[in-house]
């Protein structure tokens, strides 16, 4: 089980709003569900929400990435 504190996630994502952080995590989760046939997810026993939280903690997931995509729609 992964132990991550909300304050750490907010700091790593560069956010100060829990709601926006939740929206970011939901968007990434939906994206991974659509792309779950990718090689990265095939052999993994880790659940998708855990992957998203780990990506945020590692700094791989930033709110700017999703804001740009939403503006283009």
OpenMM code with the backbone's topology and positions (N, CA, C; nanometers):
from openmm import Vec3, app, unit

residues = "UNK UNK UNK UNK UNK UNK UNK UNK UNK UNK UNK UNK UNK UNK UNK UNK UNK UNK UNK UNK UNK UNK UNK UNK UNK UNK UNK UNK UNK UNK UNK UNK UNK UNK UNK UNK UNK UNK UNK UNK UNK UNK UNK UNK UNK UNK UNK UNK UNK UNK UNK UNK UNK UNK UNK UNK UNK UNK UNK UNK UNK UNK UNK UNK UNK UNK UNK UNK UNK UNK UNK UNK UNK".split()
positions = [
    Vec3(0.0838, -0.1173, 0.0000),
    Vec3(0.0000, 0.0000, 0.0000),
    Vec3(0.0891, 0.1248, 0.0000),
    Vec3(0.0458, 0.2209, -0.0721),
    Vec3(0.1213, 0.3453, -0.0872),
    Vec3(0.0759, 0.4452, 0.0195),
    Vec3(0.1727, 0.5076, 0.0874),
    Vec3(0.1390, 0.6075, 0.1898),
    Vec3(0.1836, 0.7446, 0.1413),
    Vec3(0.0853, 0.8265, 0.1080),
    Vec3(0.1131, 0.9610, 0.0596),
    Vec3(0.0203, 1.0568, 0.1338),
    Vec3(0.0757, 1.1680, 0.1757),
    Vec3(-0.0035, 1.2682, 0.2467),
    Vec3(-0.0472, 1.3773, 0.1491),
    Vec3(-0.1660, 1.4291, 0.1706),
    Vec3(-0.2248, 1.5283, 0.0810),
    Vec3(-0.1381, 1.6532, 0.0713),
    Vec3(-0.0774, 1.6942, 0.1799),
    Vec3(0.0086, 1.8130, 0.1771),
    Vec3(0.1290, 1.7930, 0.0860),
    Vec3(0.1845, 1.6713, 0.0875),
    Vec3(0.2970, 1.6400, -0.0009),
    Vec3(0.2537, 1.6456, -0.1475),
    Vec3(0.1367, 1.5904, -0.1755),
    Vec3(0.0852, 1.5918, -0.3127),
    Vec3(0.0624, 1.7348, -0.3612),
    Vec3(0.0027, 1.8163, -0.2772),
    Vec3(-0.0225, 1.9550, -0.3144),
    Vec3(0.1082, 2.0277, -0.3434),
    Vec3(0.2081, 2.0042, -0.2615),
    Vec3(0.3383, 2.0686, -0.2803),
    Vec3(0.4047, 2.0211, -0.4099),
    Vec3(0.4048, 1.8906, -0.4327),
    Vec3(0.4691, 1.8349, -0.5525),
    Vec3(0.3996, 1.8813, -0.6806),
    Vec3(0.2673, 1.8950, -0.6756),
    Vec3(0.1923, 1.9371, -0.7942),
    Vec3(0.1945, 2.0884, -0.8113),
    Vec3(0.2444, 2.1596, -0.7115),
    Vec3(0.2485, 2.3048, -0.7181),
    Vec3(0.1102, 2.3671, -0.7069),
    Vec3(0.0260, 2.3066, -0.6254),
    Vec3(-0.1116, 2.3529, -0.6095),
    Vec3(-0.1378, 2.3867, -0.4637),
    Vec3(-0.2447, 2.4616, -0.4413),
    Vec3(-0.2846, 2.4910, -0.3045),
    Vec3(-0.4320, 2.4573, -0.2815),
    Vec3(-0.4924, 2.3901, -0.3780),
    Vec3(-0.6348, 2.3612, -0.3731),
    Vec3(-0.6559, 2.2102, -0.3877),
    Vec3(-0.7159, 2.1483, -0.2876),
    Vec3(-0.7395, 2.0033, -0.2901),
    Vec3(-0.8355, 1.9643, -0.4024),
    Vec3(-0.9321, 2.0502, -0.4294),
    Vec3(-1.0299, 2.0213, -0.5354),
    Vec3(-0.9605, 2.0121, -0.6712),
    Vec3(-0.8729, 2.1084, -0.7021),
    Vec3(-0.8011, 2.1062, -0.8299),
    Vec3(-0.7089, 1.9850, -0.8393),
    Vec3(-0.6489, 1.9472, -0.7274),
    Vec3(-0.5629, 1.8290, -0.7243),
    Vec3(-0.6452, 1.7037, -0.7546),
    Vec3(-0.7634, 1.6969, -0.6959),
    Vec3(-0.8523, 1.5833, -0.7206),
    Vec3(-0.8940, 1.5784, -0.8673),
    Vec3(-0.9263, 1.6924, -0.9245),
    Vec3(-0.9643, 1.6985, -1.0664),
    Vec3(-0.8489, 1.6527, -1.1555),
    Vec3(-0.7281, 1.6946, -1.1216),
    Vec3(-0.6096, 1.6535, -1.1967),
    Vec3(-0.5929, 1.5021, -1.1909),
    Vec3(-0.6058, 1.4449, -1.0720),
    Vec3(-0.5915, 1.3003, -1.0554),
    Vec3(-0.7001, 1.2252, -1.1316),
    Vec3(-0.8210, 1.2770, -1.1313),
    Vec3(-0.9314, 1.2124, -1.2037),
    Vec3(-0.9061, 1.2160, -1.3542),
    Vec3(-0.8606, 1.3296, -1.4056),
    Vec3(-0.8319, 1.3405, -1.5487),
    Vec3(-0.7241, 1.2414, -1.5902),
    Vec3(-0.6189, 1.2304, -1.5093),
    Vec3(-0.5105, 1.1375, -1.5420),
    Vec3(-0.5578, 0.9930, -1.5316),
    Vec3(-0.6427, 0.9634, -1.4333),
    Vec3(-0.6964, 0.8285, -1.4190),
    Vec3(-0.7781, 0.7904, -1.5418),
    Vec3(-0.8624, 0.8811, -1.5879),
    Vec3(-0.9423, 0.8548, -1.7085),
    Vec3(-0.8521, 0.8328, -1.8294),
    Vec3(-0.7457, 0.9116, -1.8384),
    Vec3(-0.6523, 0.8981, -1.9489),
    Vec3(-0.5851, 0.7601, -1.9458),
    Vec3(-0.5438, 0.7152, -1.8286),
    Vec3(-0.4792, 0.5848, -1.8168),
    Vec3(-0.5758, 0.4713, -1.8474),
    Vec3(-0.7013, 0.4868, -1.8087),
    Vec3(-0.8008, 0.3829, -1.8374),
    Vec3(-0.8173, 0.3671, -1.9883),
    Vec3(-0.8184, 0.4793, -2.0609),
    Vec3(-0.8306, 0.4738, -2.2066),
    Vec3(-0.7072, 0.4117, -2.2714),
    Vec3(-0.5912, 0.4298, -2.2069),
    Vec3(-0.4647, 0.3831, -2.2643),
    Vec3(-0.4102, 0.2604, -2.1929),
    Vec3(-0.4942, 0.1852, -2.1245),
    Vec3(-0.4435, 0.0784, -2.0393),
    Vec3(-0.3795, -0.0377, -2.1151),
    Vec3(-0.3891, -0.0395, -2.2452),
    Vec3(-0.3242, -0.1442, -2.3223),
    Vec3(-0.1770, -0.1159, -2.3471),
    Vec3(-0.1311, -0.0004, -2.3008),
    Vec3(0.0100, 0.0331, -2.3176),
    Vec3(0.0974, -0.0637, -2.2381),
    Vec3(0.2163, -0.0802, -2.2839),
    Vec3(0.3102, -0.1741, -2.2229),
    Vec3(0.3327, -0.1471, -2.0750),
    Vec3(0.3363, -0.0215, -2.0358),
    Vec3(0.3637, 0.0148, -1.8972),
    Vec3(0.2621, -0.0448, -1.8005),
    Vec3(0.1376, -0.0549, -1.8416),
    Vec3(0.0327, -0.1009, -1.7515),
    Vec3(0.0053, -0.2505, -1.7604),
    Vec3(0.0511, -0.3158, -1.8671),
    Vec3(0.0190, -0.4566, -1.8868),
    Vec3(0.0758, -0.5466, -1.7777),
    Vec3(0.2018, -0.5273, -1.7414),
    Vec3(0.2639, -0.6142, -1.6431),
    Vec3(0.2528, -0.5647, -1.5012),
    Vec3(0.1917, -0.4516, -1.4820),
    Vec3(0.1860, -0.3906, -1.3502),
    Vec3(0.0692, -0.4441, -1.2684),
    Vec3(0.0978, -0.4751, -1.1427),
    Vec3(-0.0088, -0.5158, -1.0510),
    Vec3(-0.0594, -0.3953, -0.9726),
    Vec3(0.0044, -0.2817, -0.9930),
    Vec3(-0.0329, -0.1587, -0.9247),
    Vec3(-0.1638, -0.1047, -0.9838),
    Vec3(-0.2505, -0.0593, -0.8988),
    Vec3(-0.3786, -0.0066, -0.9448),
    Vec3(-0.3603, 0.1337, -1.0023),
    Vec3(-0.4494, 0.1707, -1.0924),
    Vec3(-0.4375, 0.2972, -1.1638),
    Vec3(-0.4345, 0.4183, -1.0696),
    Vec3(-0.5202, 0.4279, -0.9687),
    Vec3(-0.5094, 0.5438, -0.8781),
    Vec3(-0.3726, 0.5524, -0.8090),
    Vec3(-0.3149, 0.4387, -0.7764),
    Vec3(-0.1815, 0.4384, -0.7144),
    Vec3(-0.0762, 0.4885, -0.8120),
    Vec3(-0.0915, 0.4526, -0.9389),
    Vec3(0.0014, 0.4995, -1.0418),
    Vec3(-0.0063, 0.6511, -1.0533),
    Vec3(-0.1283, 0.7037, -1.0531),
    Vec3(-0.1484, 0.8487, -1.0643),
    Vec3(-0.0852, 0.9215, -0.9457),
    Vec3(-0.1083, 0.8720, -0.8258),
    Vec3(-0.0503, 0.9356, -0.7070),
    Vec3(0.1024, 0.9311, -0.7115),
    Vec3(0.1572, 0.8190, -0.7563),
    Vec3(0.3024, 0.8075, -0.7677),
    Vec3(0.3564, 0.9062, -0.8708),
    Vec3(0.2856, 0.9219, -0.9830),
    Vec3(0.3282, 1.0174, -1.0859),
    Vec3(0.3297, 1.1604, -1.0308),
    Vec3(0.2306, 1.1943, -0.9508),
    Vec3(0.2267, 1.3276, -0.8912),
    Vec3(0.3451, 1.3454, -0.7964),
    Vec3(0.3710, 1.2443, -0.7137),
    Vec3(0.4815, 1.2532, -0.6178),
    Vec3(0.6175, 1.2626, -0.6877),
    Vec3(0.6312, 1.1987, -0.8030),
    Vec3(0.7573, 1.2013, -0.8765),
    Vec3(0.7709, 1.3272, -0.9619),
    Vec3(0.6675, 1.4086, -0.9653),
    Vec3(0.6728, 1.5323, -1.0417),
    Vec3(0.6481, 1.5130, -1.1904),
    Vec3(0.6003, 1.3964, -1.2304),
    Vec3(0.5735, 1.3680, -1.3716),
    Vec3(0.4416, 1.4273, -1.4187),
    Vec3(0.3547, 1.4589, -1.3255),
    Vec3(0.2207, 1.5057, -1.3586),
    Vec3(0.2025, 1.6474, -1.3061),
    Vec3(0.1807, 1.7393, -1.3973),
    Vec3(0.1646, 1.8801, -1.3616),
    Vec3(0.0298, 1.9294, -1.4119),
    Vec3(-0.0327, 2.0235, -1.3413),
    Vec3(-0.1634, 2.0742, -1.3835),
    Vec3(-0.1585, 2.1434, -1.5187),
    Vec3(-0.0451, 2.2031, -1.5524),
    Vec3(-0.0332, 2.2747, -1.6801),
    Vec3(-0.0569, 2.1820, -1.7989),
    Vec3(-0.0165, 2.0559, -1.7858),
    Vec3(-0.0324, 1.9602, -1.8955),
    Vec3(-0.1790, 1.9426, -1.9330),
    Vec3(-0.2653, 1.9356, -1.8337),
    Vec3(-0.4071, 1.9142, -1.8603),
    Vec3(-0.4797, 2.0436, -1.8929),
    Vec3(-0.4330, 2.1550, -1.8394),
    Vec3(-0.4960, 2.2836, -1.8700),
    Vec3(-0.4769, 2.3180, -2.0170),
    Vec3(-0.3603, 2.2894, -2.0730),
    Vec3(-0.3352, 2.3157, -2.2151),
    Vec3(-0.4249, 2.2304, -2.3030),
    Vec3(-0.4441, 2.1039, -2.2658),
    Vec3(-0.5292, 2.0133, -2.3438),
    Vec3(-0.6735, 2.0594, -2.3409),
    Vec3(-0.7196, 2.1073, -2.2255),
    Vec3(-0.8585, 2.1538, -2.2133),
    Vec3(-0.8816, 2.2815, -2.2932),
    Vec3(-0.7815, 2.3664, -2.3057),
    Vec3(-0.7953, 2.4898, -2.3821),
    Vec3(-0.8077, 2.4617, -2.5311),
    Vec3(-0.7453, 2.3534, -2.5777),
    Vec3(-0.7478, 2.3190, -2.7194),
    Vec3(-0.8800, 2.2572, -2.7621),
    Vec3(-0.9601, 2.2124, -2.6698),
    Vec3(-1.0866, 2.1467, -2.7048),
    Vec3(-1.1929, 2.2457, -2.7420),
] * unit.nanometer
topology = app.Topology()
chain = topology.addChain("A")
for resn in residues:
    res = topology.addResidue(resn, chain)
    for name in ("N", "CA", "C"):
        topology.addAtom(name, app.Element.getBySymbol(name[0]), res)
